[in-house]
Amino acid sequence: MGFPIVLQVVGYQNSGKTTVITKLLEQLSKRGVKTGVLKHHGHNEKPALNDSGKDTESHRNAGAFITGISSSAGSVLSTEHELSLEKGIELYKVLGIECILIEGYKTIQYPRVVLCRDKKDKKLIENSKDTIAVISIEHISPNQNAPNFLRDEEDQWVDYLLDYLARRADEERAYHETL
């Protein structure tokens, strides 16, 4: 797969995706891992760009496919076109991101954490090909290849996922050293 290491977090609305990603980001940041997030906005409405009346809005309205603004305080890229997940990952690679956490994109398969609110969400587990872990509010029959954590077992699932990411990074470093 190569760098960056990609971990997808999937679940239906209000299953805890943002909470899981935030907990992982906090720990990865403490470890100095340059991490990016790509979130799928599946509501078919335009994401808020918050640049009304600014030059970047004028540039987009004049036909720019993508606009960017950068300062010592930060940078923002924006587009009024959907950016495919694959293109987003490629962009993050160019930016030197070491780990990408994907929120959503249920129909695209990357190594993933599946979040379930209850047993009715079990179909999402069955439709996942490379499940790293399942996190649920109540016990669900475990996937044969992945551990099932309860959502309130936060210390256990955070440690497990951080260990997974560290192991994948070590594998990639070792692979790149042999090239």
The 8 nearest C-alpha neighbors of each residue, nearest first, counted from 0:
[[1, 2, 4, 171, 3, 5, 167, 109],
 [2, 0, 3, 171, 4, 175, 174, 168],
 [3, 1, 4, 97, 171, 0, 92, 98],
 [2, 4, 97, 98, 1, 96, 5, 99],
 [3, 5, 98, 2, 99, 97, 168, 1],
 [6, 4, 99, 98, 100, 3, 7, 110],
 [7, 5, 100, 110, 111, 101, 99, 8],
 [6, 8, 111, 101, 100, 109, 110, 102],
 [7, 9, 112, 102, 111, 101, 103, 16],
 [10, 8, 103, 113, 105, 114, 102, 112],
 [11, 9, 114, 14, 113, 115, 16, 12],
 [10, 12, 14, 13, 9, 115, 114, 120],
 [11, 13, 14, 10, 15, 16, 116, 9],
 [12, 14, 15, 11, 16, 116, 10, 17],
 [13, 15, 116, 12, 11, 10, 114, 16],
 [14, 16, 18, 13, 17, 19, 114, 10],
 [17, 15, 19, 18, 14, 8, 20, 10],
 [16, 18, 20, 19, 15, 21, 102, 22],
 [19, 17, 21, 15, 16, 20, 22, 23],
 [20, 18, 22, 16, 21, 17, 15, 23],
 [19, 21, 23, 17, 22, 18, 24, 16],
 [20, 22, 24, 18, 23, 19, 17, 25],
 [23, 21, 19, 25, 20, 24, 18, 26],
 [24, 22, 20, 26, 25, 21, 27, 19],
 [25, 23, 21, 27, 26, 22, 28, 20],
 [24, 26, 22, 28, 23, 27, 21, 29],
 [25, 27, 29, 23, 28, 24, 30, 22],
 [28, 26, 30, 24, 32, 29, 25, 23],
 [27, 29, 31, 30, 25, 26, 32, 24],
 [30, 28, 26, 27, 31, 25, 32, 24],
 [31, 29, 27, 28, 32, 26, 25, 33],
 [30, 32, 28, 29, 33, 27, 34, 26],
 [33, 31, 27, 28, 30, 34, 97, 98],
 [32, 34, 97, 96, 31, 98, 35, 28],
 [35, 33, 98, 99, 96, 32, 97, 36],
 [36, 34, 99, 100, 96, 98, 37, 33],
 [35, 37, 100, 99, 101, 38, 34, 102],
 [36, 38, 101, 102, 100, 39, 35, 99],
 [39, 37, 102, 101, 103, 40, 36, 104],
 [38, 40, 103, 104, 41, 102, 37, 101],
 [41, 39, 42, 38, 43, 46, 44, 103],
 [40, 42, 43, 39, 44, 104, 103, 38],
 [41, 43, 44, 40, 45, 39, 46, 12],
 [44, 42, 41, 45, 40, 46, 39, 81],
 [45, 43, 42, 46, 41, 40, 47, 79],
 [44, 46, 47, 43, 79, 42, 48, 40],
 [47, 45, 48, 44, 40, 79, 43, 49],
 [46, 48, 49, 45, 50, 44, 51, 77],
 [47, 49, 50, 46, 77, 51, 45, 56],
 [50, 48, 47, 51, 53, 56, 46, 52],
 [51, 49, 53, 48, 56, 52, 55, 54],
 [50, 52, 53, 49, 56, 48, 55, 54],
 [51, 53, 50, 56, 54, 57, 55, 49],
 [54, 52, 50, 56, 55, 51, 57, 58],
 [53, 55, 57, 56, 58, 52, 50, 51],
 [54, 56, 58, 57, 53, 66, 59, 50],
 [55, 57, 59, 58, 54, 53, 50, 60],
 [56, 58, 54, 60, 55, 59, 61, 53],
 [57, 59, 55, 61, 56, 60, 63, 54],
 [60, 58, 63, 62, 56, 61, 57, 55],
 [59, 61, 57, 62, 58, 56, 63, 55],
 [62, 60, 58, 59, 57, 63, 56, 64],
 [61, 63, 59, 60, 64, 58, 57, 65],
 [64, 62, 59, 65, 58, 61, 66, 60],
 [63, 65, 78, 62, 59, 66, 79, 80],
 [66, 64, 78, 63, 77, 67, 76, 59],
 [67, 65, 77, 76, 55, 78, 63, 59],
 [68, 66, 76, 75, 77, 69, 65, 55],
 [67, 69, 75, 74, 76, 66, 70, 55],
 [68, 70, 74, 73, 75, 67, 71, 72],
 [71, 69, 72, 73, 74, 68, 75, 67],
 [70, 72, 73, 69, 74, 68, 75, 67],
 [73, 71, 70, 74, 69, 75, 68, 67],
 [74, 72, 70, 71, 69, 75, 68, 76],
 [73, 75, 69, 68, 70, 76, 67, 72],
 [74, 76, 68, 67, 69, 77, 73, 66],
 [77, 75, 67, 66, 68, 74, 65, 78],
 [78, 76, 66, 65, 67, 75, 79, 48],
 [77, 79, 65, 80, 64, 66, 76, 59],
 [78, 80, 81, 77, 64, 59, 65, 45],
 [81, 79, 78, 82, 64, 65, 77, 83],
 [80, 82, 83, 79, 78, 84, 45, 87],
 [81, 83, 80, 87, 86, 84, 78, 85],
 [84, 82, 86, 85, 87, 81, 88, 80],
 [83, 85, 87, 86, 88, 82, 37, 104],
 [84, 86, 88, 83, 87, 89, 82, 90],
 [87, 85, 89, 83, 88, 84, 90, 82],
 [86, 88, 84, 90, 85, 89, 83, 91],
 [87, 89, 91, 85, 86, 90, 84, 92],
 [90, 88, 86, 92, 91, 87, 85, 93],
 [91, 89, 87, 93, 92, 88, 86, 94],
 [90, 92, 94, 88, 93, 89, 96, 87],
 [93, 91, 89, 95, 94, 90, 96, 88],
 [92, 94, 90, 91, 95, 89, 96, 88],
 [93, 95, 91, 92, 96, 90, 89, 97],
 [96, 94, 92, 93, 97, 91, 33, 3],
 [95, 97, 33, 91, 92, 94, 34, 98],
 [98, 96, 3, 33, 34, 2, 4, 95],
 [99, 97, 4, 34, 3, 96, 5, 35],
 [100, 98, 5, 35, 36, 34, 4, 101],
 [99, 101, 36, 6, 7, 5, 35, 37],
 [102, 100, 7, 37, 36, 38, 8, 6],
 [103, 101, 38, 8, 7, 37, 39, 9],
 [102, 104, 9, 39, 105, 8, 38, 101],
 [103, 105, 106, 107, 39, 102, 9, 101],
 [106, 104, 103, 107, 9, 108, 10, 123],
 [105, 107, 104, 108, 103, 126, 127, 9],
 [108, 106, 104, 105, 109, 84, 103, 127],
 [107, 109, 106, 110, 128, 127, 105, 129],
 [110, 108, 111, 7, 129, 6, 107, 5],
 [111, 109, 129, 6, 130, 7, 131, 108],
 [112, 110, 7, 130, 131, 8, 6, 109],
 [111, 113, 8, 132, 131, 133, 130, 7],
 [112, 114, 133, 9, 10, 8, 111, 134],
 [115, 113, 10, 134, 135, 133, 14, 9],
 [116, 114, 135, 120, 117, 14, 10, 134],
 [115, 117, 14, 136, 135, 120, 114, 118],
 [116, 118, 119, 115, 120, 137, 136, 135],
 [117, 119, 120, 121, 139, 116, 115, 137],
 [118, 120, 117, 121, 122, 116, 115, 123],
 [121, 119, 118, 115, 122, 123, 117, 116],
 [120, 122, 124, 123, 118, 119, 125, 115],
 [123, 121, 125, 124, 120, 126, 119, 118],
 [122, 124, 126, 121, 125, 120, 127, 113],
 [125, 123, 121, 127, 122, 126, 113, 142],
 [124, 126, 122, 123, 127, 121, 128, 142],
 [127, 125, 123, 124, 122, 128, 106, 121],
 [128, 126, 124, 125, 129, 130, 123, 108],
 [127, 129, 130, 126, 108, 110, 125, 109],
 [130, 128, 110, 127, 111, 131, 109, 108],
 [131, 129, 111, 132, 110, 112, 128, 145],
 [130, 132, 145, 111, 112, 110, 129, 133],
 [133, 131, 145, 112, 146, 130, 147, 113],
 [132, 134, 147, 113, 112, 114, 148, 146],
 [135, 133, 148, 114, 149, 150, 147, 113],
 [136, 134, 115, 149, 150, 137, 114, 116],
 [135, 137, 150, 116, 149, 117, 115, 138],
 [138, 136, 135, 117, 149, 139, 116, 118],
 [139, 137, 135, 140, 149, 136, 147, 148],
 [138, 140, 141, 118, 137, 135, 147, 121],
 [141, 139, 142, 138, 147, 121, 118, 143],
 [142, 140, 147, 139, 143, 146, 145, 133],
 [141, 143, 145, 144, 140, 146, 124, 147],
 [142, 144, 145, 141, 146, 140, 147, 130],
 [143, 145, 142, 146, 130, 131, 141, 132],
 [146, 144, 132, 142, 131, 143, 130, 147],
 [145, 147, 132, 133, 148, 141, 142, 144],
 [146, 148, 133, 141, 134, 132, 145, 149],
 [149, 147, 134, 133, 150, 156, 152, 135],
 [148, 150, 135, 152, 151, 136, 134, 137],
 [149, 151, 136, 135, 152, 134, 153, 148],
 [150, 152, 153, 149, 136, 148, 154, 135],
 [153, 151, 149, 150, 155, 154, 148, 156],
 [152, 154, 151, 156, 155, 157, 150, 149],
 [153, 155, 157, 152, 156, 158, 151, 159],
 [154, 156, 158, 153, 152, 157, 159, 148],
 [157, 155, 159, 153, 158, 154, 160, 148],
 [156, 158, 160, 154, 159, 155, 153, 161],
 [159, 157, 161, 155, 156, 160, 162, 154],
 [158, 160, 156, 162, 157, 161, 155, 163],
 [161, 159, 163, 157, 162, 158, 156, 164],
 [160, 162, 164, 158, 163, 159, 157, 165],
 [161, 163, 165, 159, 160, 164, 166, 158],
 [162, 164, 160, 166, 161, 165, 167, 159],
 [163, 165, 161, 167, 166, 162, 168, 160],
 [166, 164, 168, 162, 167, 163, 161, 169],
 [165, 167, 169, 163, 168, 164, 162, 170],
 [168, 166, 170, 164, 169, 165, 163, 171],
 [167, 169, 165, 171, 170, 166, 172, 164],
 [168, 170, 166, 172, 167, 171, 173, 165],
 [171, 169, 167, 173, 168, 172, 174, 166],
 [170, 172, 174, 168, 173, 169, 1, 175],
 [171, 173, 169, 175, 174, 170, 168, 176],
 [174, 172, 176, 170, 171, 175, 169, 177],
 [173, 175, 171, 177, 172, 176, 170, 178],
 [174, 176, 172, 178, 177, 173, 171, 1],
 [175, 177, 173, 174, 178, 172, 171, 170],
 [176, 178, 175, 174, 173, 172, 171, 170],
 [177, 175, 176, 174, 173, 172, 171, 1]]
